[in-house]
Amino acid sequence: MELLSFSKTRTPRISSTAPALPLDICTPGPFPIIYDSHAAAPLDDVVDDQVREWLRTPGSKLLLRIFGQSARDPKNHAAIAAKIVMIFSKGFGEQEPLVAAPLPIDETDPDARTATTFLLHGISERTMTAALEMRILDSKDLSMQAMPLELRNSPLVLLIKGFTTTRTEIIREVVDKKWRDEESSVGLTRIVVESATENIPLTVEHVTDFIDSVSIIRIDMKGTGALLVPHFAVLTDPDTLPAPHFWFYLREHFQSLAYRSNMVGTGTILPYLNCPLCHGCDHPRGLCPFPLVPGWQGEGIKPPSNPKSSKGRARPSGHGGKYEGPRKGKRD
């Protein structure tokens, strides 16, 4: 089988826009991007039958993923729903918004844990559009992520550690080179050839655009003795692909490769993490960037207003360090 060429021909497409329409009751941002492990991650713990009914619900609607873990307990759902109604009534002028709470995963136990994602419906298209443009709604009563039901694949392809550098541009070079080498091209060629029989085939141009869009963010994990041992998140633009399922094929392929460099050593692919605050999968709780957003009203340690008077203040739990990633972006 003749190998196809996936040489660099285009520039990355990942772009960023500032959140729009901040309300008086909500923190204006800008906010970090929340990276999920896959498109349907916000619905992972929602009962299948409930998901189908949510999809059939007519009119303008959106998903609201609640920050923190309070939504895991169904005993808190009525209060959370009331706060959602209050925020959308007071902040968006909605008269009678409707809220559907996630059902317990174990139908035999009404107190079993649930998902953290709610459905908001019975709202105007204007309100839906405004909430989705804001993306993160952070108020003193509740913090949540607004998402459409038409979910899109995550930019996050893999997490990797073990390299001897902290420089993201070097990691990008290593990843870019690996994704285009002969070992990778064998697998990519197979994926492209096998897709030729599909209604919307994957082409060399699609894969090249996908690879060209690679960017890297650094997550400053700390090791023994508080030494910096960063992990790196490898991101791409999923919208370069003609159909969502190709993202899974490419992610599986790229996660199967060995990342070795004569100059910065060997990278080890990591399982996704789980932040119990924002539910992102690229960092632990202690490195969640949301409590560091100026004006943050939700859970977490807030940065001191006067750095000189910060002595003795509590610090976020978990691994210390700095999260270096995009602060702005189109909705997740």
C-alpha positions, 0 to 999 in steps of 0.5 A: 500500500502506497503511503499518503503524504501528510506534510504541513501545508496549512496553518492552525485553525484554533481561534479564540473569541471573548465571551459575550453579553456578560450580565450584572449578576454574572462574572464577565470573564474571560474564562478558561476553556473546559476540555472534555474527554469526548463530545458526549462527556457532559451526558456520560452519567445521564440515563439513556432514556432521559437523553433521548427525551431531552433531544426530543424536547421542542423549542430552544434549550441548552445543557447546564453543567453545574460546577462542583459536586453538589449536583451529584446528590439528587437531594440538592436538585430542587434547590439547584433548579430553583437557582437556575430559574432565578438566574435566567429570570433575573438575568435574562428576563425569562418568565417561566424557564423549565429545568430537567434534573438528571435522574439517578444512575441506579434506578433502584436507588433514588439517592444514587449519584447523578450526573451534574448536567441539567436541561434548561428549556422553555426559553427564548432563542435569544436567551439560548444564544446569549447563554451559549455565547457567555459559555460560563455563567458564574454567580454568587448562587451557582456556577455552570457551563452552558452547552448546546445539545448538538455537542462537538468533539473536544480539542483535547487529543492526548495528555503526555508527560516525561519529556525533559523540557518545559517549553511547549514549542518544543513539544509541539515540534516533537508531536508534529514530527511524530504524527507525520513520520512513516509509522504514523503515516501507515495508520493514517493511510489505512484510516483514509483508505477505509473511509473512501466507501463512506458517504463523507470520506476522510481525505488527506487534506482533512488529516493534514488540516487536523495535524496542522492545527496542533497546539500545546498547553502546559499543566504544571504538575509538581513532583517530589520536593515540589519539583516541576514535572509538567504534563502537556495537553495536545490540542487540535481543531476537531472542526477540520474533520468532515464527520465526528466519528473520524475524531475517534479514529484519529485520537485512537491512532495518535494515542497508540504511537510512541513519542521519542525524541533524541533531544527531550527523551520519551513521552508517556501517554496519560489517562485523562484526569477529572477535575471535580470543580469544572469537570475538565479532564486535563488537570486535577482539582488543585490546578483548576484555573477557574478560582483564579479568574478575576471576580470568580464567585463560585467554589474554590480559593479566590486569589487575594486582592492584595498579593502583599497581604496573602501570607497565611492564606489557604492555597488550592488543594492538590498538586500545586503549580501554574496552569498555562492554557488559553484564557479565551475561546469559543464555547466547548 
